[in-house]
C-alpha cells in the first residue's frame, strides 16, 4: 500500500482496484494495515478505501456502513469520504436516501473534479434516483448527468466499461432506446474477461438491457394510452353535440307540428316538407363532421334540399 499514490491523485482509485485484484483474499491484510496506528495516515486511508471497495463488491452493506461510521472521526475530512457517505446513503434504498447520496456525490465532485471514478459516481447515483421517480425525469437533470458521464469517459479515454452502461441508462431516460442499447453493448464489449467483477458486471449489463426494453414498452403504452384518452375525449364531445342536436330537432319538430296543425292543409304540407328537408340537411352536415361517407352525406343534403325546395317553391296546385 505504500506505493499507492496520494488520494488527491486521479489515478488513486484505479491503483487501489489493481491492488485488490492482485490478491485473492486481501481483506485480512487490509484490516491489519487499517488497525496499525503506527503507519502513516495516507497508507491507512488507502487500506480503508481498498477494504470498502471489497465490501461493496460483495454487497456486504451492513459491514460497509459500520466501518464508515467507525472511521469517520479519523478520516471524515478526506474528500473521498463523501463518496463513502454517498454509498451508505444509497444502500438504504428509499428516495430520500438516494437524494442524499446524490448530494454527497456532488460535494465529492466539487473537491475532486478530475477523478473519473468520483465524477461517474455522481452520474450513476443521480440517474438511479431519476429512475425511481414516477414522473418524467427533468431534461435539465438529464443534460447534467450526461455531461458528467461524458467527462468520466473522457478522463479515462473510454477504457472503463461500466461508464457506458450508465450512459445507456441516461439515454433510455431520454427515450433514445436504440442509442441506449448501443451504449450497453459497448460496455459488454469493453469489460475485461479476466476481471474478478466480470460476471457481476455482465449480469448488471443484461439487467440494464431488460430495463431499456421495459422502458420502451412503457413509452409505447403511454403514447397509445394518450391517444386513446384524446380520442375518448373527442368522442364524448361529439356525443354531447349530438344530444344537443337531437334535443333541438325534437323541439323543432314539435313546434312545426303544432304550427302545421293550426294551418290550412296545403300550408301544413309545405311546412312539414320544409321541416323534413331542414332536418335532413342538419343531420347530413353533422355526419360530415363525424367523417361519414361523402356520398351518403351528399345524398342526405340533396334530399333535404329537395324537400325544402318542394315546400317553398312547388305551386299549391301540384299538391292538390
LUMZA-275583 format. One record per residue: x, y, z of N, C-alpha, C in turn; residue in one letter. Coordinates in steps of 0.05 Angstrom, whole numbers, padded with zeros to 5 digits, always signed. Each point is the difference from the previous one (the first is absolute). Example, Ala and Ser with C-alpha at 12.3 -4.5 7.8 and 13.67 -1.06 7.14 Angstrom:
+00264-00114+00156-00018+00024+00000+00018+00024+00000a/-00007+00021-00014+00016+00024+00001-00015+00022+00014s/
REM end
This chain:
+00016-00024+00000-00016+00024+00000+00017+00025+00000x/+00026-00002+00006+00017+00023+00001+00005+00012-00028x/-00004-00017-00021+00005+00009-00027-00025+00014-00012x/-00022-00001+00014-00024+00012-00011+00003+00031+00000x/-00009+00013-00021+00003+00030-00001-00019+00013+00021x/+00005+00025+00007-00017+00013+00020-00029+00002-00010x/-00019+00003+00018-00028+00001-00008-00007+00022-00019x/+00015+00022+00001-00005+00022-00019+00007-00007-00029x/+00016-00021-00004+00008-00008-00027-00024-00013-00014x/-00005+00008-00025-00022-00011-00015+00002-00030-00004x/+00024-00011+00001+00004-00029-00004-00005-00016+00025x/-00004+00013+00023-00003-00014+00025-00021-00022-00001x/-00025+00004-00008-00019-00022+00000+00008-00024-00017x/+00011+00006-00024+00007-00022-00018+00023-00016+00011x/+00019+00013+00013+00023-00015+00012-00011-00018+00022x/-00018+00011+00016-00011-00016+00022-00014-00025-00011x/-00015+00003-00022-00014-00022-00012+00020-00021-00010x/+00022+00009-00011+00021-00019-00009+00012-00015+00023x/+00004+00013+00023+00011-00013+00023-00019-00021+00010x/-00026+00007+00001-00020-00020+00009-00002-00023-00019x/+00001+00005-00026-00001-00021-00020+00024-00019+00002x/+00023+00010+00008+00024-00016+00000+00001-00021+00023x/-00017+00003+00020+00000-00019+00023-00027-00014+00002x/+00001-00026+00002-00025-00016+00001-00017+00006+00025x/+00014+00006+00023-00014+00006+00024+00014+00022+00016x/-00003+00025-00009+00015+00021+00012-00012+00011+00026x/-00024-00009+00008-00014+00012+00022+00016-00001+00027x/+00011-00024+00008+00014+00000+00025+00024+00019+00001x/+00015+00002-00022+00023+00018+00000-00010+00029+00001x/-00021+00007-00014-00011+00027+00000-00009+00008+00028x/-00013-00018+00014-00009+00006+00027+00023+00004+00019x/+00021-00016-00004+00024+00003+00017+00013+00027-00004x/+00003+00008-00026+00012+00026-00006-00018+00023+00012x/-00026-00003-00003-00018+00021+00009+00001+00003+00030x/+00004-00021+00015+00001+00001+00029+00027+00007+00011x/+00021+00001-00017+00027+00006+00009+00004+00030+00002x/-00002+00011+00024+00002+00029+00004+00029+00010-00003x/+00019-00018-00003+00028+00010-00004+00005+00008-00029x/-00018-00009-00018+00004+00007-00028-00010+00028-00006x/+00010+00010-00023-00009+00027-00008-00030+00000-00006x/-00012+00023+00004-00028+00003-00004-00008-00006-00029x/+00018+00008-00019-00006-00004-00028-00002-00029-00007x/+00018-00016+00012+00000-00029-00005-00025-00013+00012x/-00007+00008+00024-00024-00011+00012-00025+00008-00015x/-00001+00024-00011-00023+00008-00015-00002-00017-00026x/+00023-00005-00013+00000-00017-00024-00011-00027+00007x/+00008-00011+00023-00011-00026+00009-00030+00001+00005x/-00009+00022+00011-00029+00004+00005-00015+00000-00027x/+00010+00015-00019-00013+00002-00026-00001-00028-00013x/+00022-00015+00001+00001-00026-00012-00019-00020+00014x/-00001+00002+00027-00018-00018+00015-00029+00006-00007x/-00007+00026-00001-00027+00007-00007-00008-00008-00028x/+00020+00002-00018-00005-00009-00028-00006-00030+00000x/+00014-00015+00016-00004-00029+00002-00028-00006+00011x/-00007+00014+00021-00027-00005+00012-00022+00008-00019x/+00004+00021-00014-00021+00009-00019-00004-00020-00022x/+00022-00010-00011-00002-00020-00021-00015-00025+00009x/+00003-00007+00025-00014-00024+00011-00027+00007+00012x/-00008+00026-00003-00026+00009+00010-00004-00006+00030x/+00021+00005+00015-00002-00003+00029-00006+00028+00011x/-00024+00009-00003-00007+00027+00005+00001+00007+00030x/-00008-00018+00017+00000+00006+00028+00028+00004+00010x/+00019-00017-00008+00028+00003+00008+00012+00026-00011x/-00008+00006-00025+00010+00024-00013-00008+00024+00017x/-00026+00002+00007-00009+00023+00015+00013+00001+00028x/+00004-00023+00012+00013+00000+00027+00029+00010-00001x/+00015-00008-00020+00028+00010-00003+00001+00030-00006x/-00019+00009-00017+00000+00029-00005-00006+00016+00025x/-00018-00010+00016-00006+00014+00026+00024-00002+00019x/+00013-00023+00001+00023-00003+00018+00023+00019-00006x/+00004+00005-00026+00024+00016-00008-00007+00028-00009x/-00025+00008+00004-00007+00027-00008+00015+00021+00017x/+00004-00005+00025+00015+00019+00016+00029+00003-00008x/+00012-00022-00010+00028+00001-00008+00003+00012-00028x/-00017-00009-00019+00004+00007-00028-00023+00017-00012x/-00018+00009+00016-00023+00014-00010+00006+00025-00016x/+00023+00012+00004+00007+00024-00014+00011-00006-00028x/+00006-00025-00006+00010-00007-00026-00022+00004-00021x/+00007+00013-00023-00021+00004-00021-00013-00025-00009x/+00015-00023-00001-00012-00025-00008-00021-00010+00019x/+00001+00010+00025-00019-00011+00019-00029+00007-00007x/-00003+00022-00016-00027+00006-00009-00011-00022-00018x/+00018-00013-00015-00010-00022-00017-00008-00024+00017x/+00014-00004+00023-00009-00022+00018-00027+00006+00012x/-00004+00025+00008-00026+00008+00011-00022-00003-00021x/+00006+00006-00024-00019-00003-00022-00008-00029-00004x/+00019-00018+00002-00006-00029-00004-00016-00010+00023x/+00006+00008+00024-00016-00008+00024-00029+00010-00003x/-00004+00025-00009-00027+00010-00004-00015-00015-00022x/+00014-00006-00021-00013-00014-00022-00009-00028+00008x/+00015-00014+00017-00008-00027+00007-00026-00001+00017x/-00008+00023+00011-00025+00000+00015-00024-00004-00019x/+00002+00009-00024-00019-00007-00021-00024+00019-00004x/-00007+00016+00020-00023+00018-00003+00008+00025-00016x/-00021+00014-00010+00005+00023-00018+00016+00022+00015x/-00008+00005+00025+00014+00021+00015+00030-00006+00003x/+00006-00026+00005+00028-00008+00003+00015+00002-00027x/-00014-00007-00021+00012+00002-00027+00007+00030-00006x/-00019+00017+00008+00005+00029-00005+00024+00009+00017x/+00003-00011+00024+00023+00007+00017+00026-00010-00013x/-00001-00024-00012+00024-00011-00013+00008+00017-00023x/-00019+00012-00014+00007+00018-00022+00014+00025+00010x/-00010+00011+00022+00012+00024+00012+00028-00006+00010x/+00004-00022+00014+00027-00007+00009+00019-00003-00024x/-00010-00013-00021+00017-00004-00024+00007+00026-00013x/-00019+00019+00000+00004+00026-00012+00022+00015+00016x/+00000-00002+00026+00021+00012+00016+00027-00012-00005x/+00000-00027-00005+00025-00013-00006+00011+00009-00027x/-00017+00005-00019+00009+00010-00027+00011+00028+00003x/-00012+00016+00017+00010+00027+00004+00029+00000+00011x/+00005-00020+00017+00027-00002+00012+00020-00015-00019x/-00010-00019-00016+00017-00016-00017-00011+00000-00029x/+00000+00023-00013-00013+00002-00026+00013-00016-00023x/+00025-00007+00004+00015-00014-00022+00003-00030+00005x/-00013-00011+00020+00001-00028+00005-00024-00014-00013x/+00005-00016-00021-00023-00011-00015-00019-00017+00016x/+00011-00016+00019-00017-00017+00017-00019+00017+00016x/+00009+00022+00011-00017+00018+00016-00021+00013-00018x/+00008+00009-00024-00019+00013-00018-00021-00020-00009x/+00008-00025-00006-00019-00020-00008-00019-00008+00022x/+00009+00000+00024-00018-00008+00022-00023+00020+00002x/+00006+00025-00003-00022+00020+00000-00020-00006-00021x/+00009-00005-00024-00018-00006-00023-00016-00025+00006x/+00013-00021+00010-00013-00026+00004-00022+00002+00021x/+00006+00014+00023-00020+00002+00021-00022+00019-00008x/+00006+00020-00016-00020+00019-00009-00020-00013-00019x/+00011-00015-00018-00018-00014-00019-00017-00021+00014x/+00011-00013+00020-00016-00019+00016-00023+00014+00014x/+00006+00023+00011-00021+00016+00013-00023+00007-00020x/+00008+00009-00023-00020+00008-00020-00016-00025-00010x/+00013-00023-00002-00015-00024-00008-00021-00008+00020x/+00003+00008+00025-00019-00007+00020-00024+00019+00002x/+00002+00023-00013-00022+00019+00000-00023-00010-00017x/-00024+00007+00008-00024-00008-00016-00004+00018-00024x/+00007+00025+00003-00003+00019-00022+00024+00000-00018x/-00002+00012-00023+00022+00001-00020+00023+00016+00012x/+00024-00010-00007+00025+00013+00010+00003+00028-00012x/+00007+00021+00016+00004+00026-00011+00022+00000-00021x/-00004+00014-00022+00019+00001-00022+00026+00012+00009x/-00001+00020+00017+00024+00014+00010+00017-00019+00016x/-00012-00017+00017+00015-00020+00015+00013-00020-00018x/-00014-00009-00021+00012-00019-00018+00024+00012-00015x/-00002+00025-00007+00022+00014-00013+00025+00000+00018x/-00004+00007+00025+00022+00001+00019+00012-00028+00005x/-00017-00020+00002+00010-00028+00004+00017-00008-00024x/-00011+00005-00024+00015-00008-00024+00027+00014-00002x/+00001+00025+00008+00026+00014+00000+00019-00014+00019x/-00010-00008+00024+00018-00013+00019+00010-00027-00011x/-00018-00015-00012+00008-00026-00011+00021+00004-00022x/-00005+00019-00018+00018+00005-00022+00027+00009+00010x/+00000+00016+00022+00025+00009+00011+00015-00024+00012x/-00014-00018+00014+00014-00023+00011+00011-00018-00022x/-00014-00003-00022+00010-00016-00022+00024+00013-00013x/-00001+00027-00002+00023+00014-00012+00025-00002+00018x/-00004+00003+00026+00023-00001+00019+00013-00028-00001x/-00015-00021-00007+00012-00027+00000+00005-00009-00029x/-00001+00018-00019+00004-00006-00029-00018-00023-00009x/-00024-00002+00013-00020-00020-00009+00008-00028+00007x/+00016-00005+00020+00009-00027+00006-00016-00014+00022x/-00017+00015+00014-00016-00012+00022-00027-00008-00011x/-00006-00026+00001-00024-00010-00013-00026+00010+00013x/-00001-00002+00026-00027+00005+00012-00008+00030-00001x/+00018+00018-00008-00008+00027-00005-00019+00002-00023x/+00004-00018-00020-00018+00000-00023-00028-00011+00007x/+00000-00018+00020-00026-00010+00009-00016+00023+00012x/+00013+00017+00016-00013+00023+00012-00010+00019-00022x/+00017+00003-00021-00008+00017-00023-00025-00011-00012x/-00002-00027-00003-00024-00012-00012-00025+00005+00017x/+00003+00000+00026-00023+00005+00018-00010+00029-00004x/+00019+00019-00003-00008+00027-00005-00016+00003-00026x/+00011-00013-00021-00013+00001-00026-00028-00012+00001x/-00003-00022+00015-00026-00012+00003-00020+00018+00013x/+00009+00015+00020-00018+00020+00013-00008+00022-00020x/+00018+00006-00019-00007+00019-00021-00019-00011-00021x/-00004-00026+00000-00017-00012-00020+00016-00009-00025x/+00027+00002+00001+00017-00008-00023+00008-00029+00005x/-00018-00019-00005+00003-00027+00008+00021-00015-00017x/+00001+00005-00026+00020-00013-00017+00028+00008+00008x/+00004+00026+00005+00026+00010+00009+00007-00012+00027x/-00020-00003+00017+00005-00012+00027+00010-00029-00003x/-00013-00015-00017+00009-00028-00004+00028-00001-00012x/+00006+00019-00017+00027+00000-00012+00021+00006+00022x/-00006+00019+00018+00019+00007+00022+00004-00024+00018x/-00021-00015+00007+00002-00023+00017+00016-00022-00014x/-00005-00003-00026+00016-00019-00016+00029+00007+00000x/+00007+00025-00001+00028+00009+00002+00012-00007+00027x/-00016+00003+00021+00010-00008+00027+00006-00030+00001x/-00017-00016-00012+00005-00029+00000+00026-00006-00015x/+00004+00013-00023+00024-00005-00016+00026+00009+00015x/-00002+00021+00015+00024+00011+00013+00007-00014+00026x/-00019-00014+00013+00005-00012+00026+00021-00022-00003x/+00020+00001+00018+00022-00019-00001-00009-00027+00009x/+00005-00020-00016-00009-00028+00006+00015-00011+00024x/+00024+00010+00005+00016-00011+00022-00005+00014+00026x/-00017+00020+00000-00006+00015+00024-00016-00016+00020x/+00005+00004+00026-00015-00015+00020-00029+00009+00000x/-00006+00023-00010-00027+00011-00001-00014-00007-00026x/+00012-00016-00017-00011-00003-00027-00029-00011+00000x/-00005-00022+00015-00026-00012+00000-00020+00019+00013x/+00008+00014+00021-00019+00018+00014-00007+00023-00019x/+00020+00011-00014-00005+00022-00018-00017-00009-00023x/+00005-00024-00011-00015-00010-00022-00029-00003+00007x/-00005-00010+00024-00028-00002+00010-00013+00027+00002x/+00015+00019+00009-00010+00028+00003-00007+00011-00027x/+00017-00005-00020-00005+00010-00027-00025-00013-00012x/-00003-00025+00004-00024-00014-00010-00025+00011+00013x/+00001+00005+00026-00023+00012+00014-00007+00027-00011x/+00021+00015-00007-00005+00027-00012-00013-00003-00028x/+00008-00019-00015-00012-00005-00026-00030-00006+00003x/-00006-00017+00020-00028-00007+00005-00016+00025+00008x/+00013+00017+00017-00013+00025+00009-00005+00018-00023x/+00018+00002-00019-00004+00017-00023-00023-00010-00017x/-00002-00027-00003-00023-00011-00015-00026+00006+00014x/-00001-00002+00026-00024+00005+00015-00008+00030-00001x/+00020+00017+00001-00005+00029-00002-00011+00007-00028x/+00010-00013-00020-00010+00005-00027-00029-00009-00003x/-00006-00024+00011-00028-00009-00001-00018+00018+00016x/+00009+00009+00023-00016+00018+00016-00005+00027-00015x/+00021+00009-00014-00003+00024-00016-00021-00004-00022x/+00001-00023-00013-00020-00005-00021-00028-00001+00011x/-00003-00014+00023-00026-00002+00013-00010+00028+00008x/+00018+00017+00011-00008+00026+00008-00010+00017-00024x/+00014-00003-00023-00009+00015-00024-00027-00010-00009x/-00004-00027+00000-00025-00011-00008-00022+00008+00019x/+00006+00000+00026-00020+00008+00020-00007+00030-00004x/+00020+00016-00006-00005+00028-00005-00019+00004-00024x/+00006-00015-00022-00018+00002-00024-00028-00009+00007x/-00002-00021+00015-00027-00010+00008-00015+00020+00016x/+00014+00013+00019-00014+00020+00016-00009+00024-00017x/+00017+00008-00019-00008+00022-00018-00024-00008-00017x/+00000-00024-00011-00022-00009-00016-00025-00002+00016x/+00003-00010+00025-00024-00003+00018-00012+00028+00006x/+00018+00019+00005-00010+00027+00006-00014+00012-00024x/+00011-00005-00024-00013+00010-00025-00027-00014-00004x/-00001-00026+00006-00025-00015-00004-00021+00010+00020x/+00008+00005+00025-00020+00011+00019-00010+00027-00009x/+00017+00017-00010-00008+00026-00010-00020-00003-00023x/+00005-00019-00018-00017-00004-00023-00028-00010+00009x/+00000-00018+00021-00025-00010+00010-00017+00022+00012x/+00014+00018+00015-00014+00022+00012-00012+00019-00021x/+00016+00004-00022-00010+00016-00022-00025-00013-00013x/+00002-00026-00003-00022-00015-00012-00025+00002+00017x/+00003-00004+00026-00022+00002+00018-00013+00028-00001x/+00017+00020-00001-00011+00028-00003-00015+00003-00026x/+00011-00011-00021-00013+00002-00026-00027-00015+00000x/+00000-00024+00012-00025-00015+00001-00022+00015+00016x/+00009+00013+00022-00019+00016+00016-00011+00023-00017x/+00017+00013-00015-00009+00022-00017-00019-00010-00022x/+00006-00023-00011-00017-00011-00022-00027-00007+00011x/+00000-00013+00024-00026-00008+00012-00017+00025+00005x/+00013+00021+00011-00015+00025+00005-00010+00012-00026x/+00017-00001-00021-00008+00011-00027-00023-00016-00011x/+00000-00026+00001-00022-00016-00010-00026+00005+00015x/+00003+00002+00027-00024+00005+00016-00012+00027-00007x/+00017+00020-00004-00010+00027-00007-00012+00000-00027x/+00013-00013-00020-00010-00001-00027-00027-00014-00001x/-00002-00022+00015-00025-00016+00000-00023+00017+00012x/+00007+00015+00021-00021+00016+00013-00010+00022-00019x/+00019+00013-00014-00007+00020-00019-00016-00012-00023x/+00009-00023-00010-00014-00013-00023-00028-00008+00007x/-00005-00007+00025-00027-00008+00009-00019+00023+00000x/+00010+00024+00001-00017+00024+00001-00001+00014-00028x/+00012-00013-00020+00001+00012-00027-00019-00015-00019x/-00004+00013-00024-00015-00014-00021+00015-00024-00010x/-00014-00018-00014+00012-00025-00009+00025+00004-00017x/-00002+00018-00020+00023+00004-00018+00024+00013+00015x/-00006+00020+00016+00021+00013+00016+00013-00019+00020x/-00016-00017+00011+00011-00020+00020+00019-00019-00014x/-00008-00009-00025+00018-00018-00015+00026+00014-00007x/-00002+00025-00009+00024+00016-00006+00019+00001+00025x/-00013+00007+00022+00016+00003+00025+00014-00027+00007x/-00014-00022-00002+00012-00026+00008+00022-00008-00020x/-00004+00007-00026+00021-00006-00019+00026+00016+00006x/-00004+00026+00006+00023+00017+00007+00014-00010+00025x/-00017-00008+00020+00012-00010+00025+00015-00026-00005x/-00012-00018-00015+00014-00026-00006+00026+00005-00015x/-00001+00018-00020+00024+00006-00015+00022+00013+00017x/-00008+00018+00018+00019+00013+00018+00014-00021+00018x/-00017-00018+00010+00011-00021+00018+00020-00017-00016x/-00007-00007-00025+00019-00016-00016+00026+00014-00005x/-00001+00026-00005+00024+00016-00005+00017+00001+00025x/-00013+00005+00023+00015+00002+00026+00014-00027+00006x/-00014-00022-00002+00013-00026+00006+00021-00007-00020x/-00004+00007-00026+00020-00005-00019+00026+00015+00005x/-00003+00026+00007+00023+00016+00007+00014-00011+00025x/-00015-00008+00020+00012-00011+00024+00015-00026-00006x/-00011-00016-00018+00014-00025-00007+00027+00006-00014x/+00001+00022-00015+00025+00008-00013+00021+00007+00021x/-00008+00013+00021+00018+00007+00022+00011-00026+00012x/-00016-00021+00001+00008-00025+00013+00014-00019-00020x/+00009+00011-00023+00015-00015-00019-00016-00023-00013x/-00025+00004-00004-00016-00020-00014+00006+00001-00030x/-00011-00020-00015+00004-00001-00028-00010+00025-00014x/+00016+00011-00018-00007+00024-00014-00025-00004-00017x/-00002-00024-00012-00023-00005-00018-00026+00000+00017x/+00001-00013+00023-00024-00001+00016-00008+00028+00010x/+00020+00016+00008-00005+00027+00009-00012+00017-00022x/+00012-00002-00024-00010+00015-00023-00028-00008-00007x/-00006-00026+00002-00027-00009-00006-00020+00011+00020x/+00008+00000+00026-00018+00011+00021-00005+00029-00004x/+00021+00015-00007-00003+00029-00003-00017+00006-00025x/+00005-00014-00022-00016+00004-00025-00029-00006+00005x/-00005-00022+00014-00028-00008+00006-00013+00022+00018x/+00015+00009+00020-00011+00021+00017-00005+00025-00015x/+00019+00008-00018-00004+00024-00016-00024-00003-00018x/-00004-00024-00011-00023-00005-00018-00026+00004+00015x/-00001-00010+00025-00024+00002+00016-00006+00030+00007x/+00022+00014+00007-00004+00028+00007-00010+00015-00025x/+00012-00006-00023-00008+00013-00025-00029-00006-00007x/-00007-00026+00005-00028-00007-00006-00019+00015+00018x/+00007+00003+00025-00018+00014+00018-00002+00029-00005x/+00021+00012-00011+00001+00029-00003-00009+00009-00028x/+00007-00016-00020-00003+00011-00028-00019-00016-00017x/-00008-00024+00008-00019-00015-00017-00028+00013+00002x/-00013+00005-00023-00026+00012+00001-00020-00016+00016x/-00019+00015+00011-00021-00013+00017-00017-00020-00016x/-00004+00007-00026-00016-00018-00017+00011-00028-00003x/+00027-00002+00003+00013-00026-00003-00006-00018+00024x/-00006+00013+00023-00004-00015+00024-00030-00006+00005x/-00017+00011-00018-00028-00005+00004-00008-00027-00011x/
REM end
